[in-house]
Amino acid sequence: MGERASPEAIANIRKELNADEGIFAQYRGYVMLLLRGEFGRSYYTNRKVLDDLMSKFPHTLLLAVSAMLISVPAGIALGFISSIRRGSAIDRSISSLSVVGLSLPVFWSGLLIMLFFSLKLKMLPPSGTGDVRFLVMPALTLSLPAIATLARVSRTTLVDLFGMPYVRTARAKGVAEWKVRLNHVLRNALIPLVTVVGLDFGSYLNGAVLTETIFGWDGIGRFAMEGIIKRDYPVIMGCIIVGTVVYVLINLLVDILYHYLDPRVRLYSSHD
Amino acid sequence: MIKVTLSVLVVIFLASIFAPILTPYGPDDINLDQLRHSPDMHHPLGTDNKGRDILSRVLYGGRISLSVAVVAAVISMGIGLIVGLVSGYAGGKMDTAIMLVVDLVLAFPSLLLAIGISVILPPGIYTVMIAIASVGWASFARLIRGYVLQCREAPFIEAARVIGCGNIRILFVHLLPQCMPLTLVMGGLKLAGYILTEASLSFLGLGAQPPTPSWGSMISANRIFIMSAPWMVIFPGLAIAVTSLCFNMLGDALRDKYGLKLTG
């Protein structure tokens, strides 16, 4: 609008935004908009927020899933190695590294990764959206804290399981050690680990805002960041709502998945 | 290990508190002759694109970052303690209702919720404190409530009731001190996260406004110079990482020492 907007133009915009109505009427208007499956229009581009969200969401999903594909095997493998070599130098260094991994701010580790791969090695393009070359660094950055969390949790879980009587039974009856480790212990550890991976999805979403911004990855996170800078409220609201809905859906999915991984877990208690 | 971590933390806190004495330059002193100067004798951590001394800014930034995180932790602990105590002690419908709210808060991705709150309120350090605390109290409340449920039937509470203590007295004189160690350990662990959240919000431009330095906003402002002047980004980030690492290690050590199980 600018400072020299004419009174009519201001009146028009106020009318468009329903700014003259009471706050509850405005809120009702927004909820009605949501119920119609809309998020309104951006103040700046005047494009429908929903359209932008739809076109950007696949990018964020791709990034989050790639990060998971790195962090889940890496995290569980590290935790597994720690647990079978408990107390050794390897175990201690993995444990210390995972605390470090938890403590690094992703936007900083991302910049360091960028400095290393793009500037020192000149291997990857520093930022942008596109093929695998653009995906590697943001996915790696996003996976670091998740690897650390998973390594810690899987170590604790696996160490507990290795102490269980059924593991001793298996060993006593002469099951090969690698079979005990893989079939008896690792398999049983998967159930709690699925929860951790699922619950940790929130941190992927949190991290996506920062990671996408740094690497110029055209997803919802960067969209939210641009909205924040420009105080583009429909955009910010849209991003937060979509992020939250996705997060809640993932949690629901984890609960359902639980049932398939461990039939002992019932979704409804027996007296319902 | 605890001693090492603690001493590093003490050094970080002291350096931030005494920043005006320790630094020869002010955090906002612009020196146009020394733009983006790499680290040397005069500027141990270099200067930024306006010729400001990075070391001074990191130390002054520590005041913002640490105080925001600590205040947010204290608010979260306070609210979480009271809500958890009441919820666990009252039980019944009250407990169910309160836990519903707690679950609701915990169901949000925390940074997104904090972003939402800091967008509504005007940007600044108080907003960040409020944003962090309004998400943070829930995990304290859940932890304390669980603990109160265990304590509620303990003989010492029964004894207190027998000698005629009222509910308020039992809550605040008998139960509250029992919950303190657990709360403080959890607070130590959470501080690491709050340091990171504060940094993230500042990085997103929702925290301390320029020219006031904070670790997150320094990285945000300087990140375009990452290729030509990496020290402008590396050192503030190092400050965040080391501080957060120390709190994490301290929290882990305390947890192991007291054999506490912290979930939620």
Interface residues (C-beta under 8 A of the other chain):
Chain A: V99 V100 L102 S103 L104 P105 F107 W108 L111 L112 M114 L115 S118 L119 P126 G202 S203 L205 N206 V209 L210 T213 I214 A224 M225 I228 I229 R231 Y233 I236 C239 I240 G243 T244 Y247 V248 N251
Chain B: A107 F108 P109 S110 L111 L112 L113 I115 G116 V119 A192 L196 A199 S200 F203 L204 G205 L206 G216 I219 S220 R223 I226 M227 P230 V233 I234 G237 I240 A241 S244 L245 N248 M249 D252
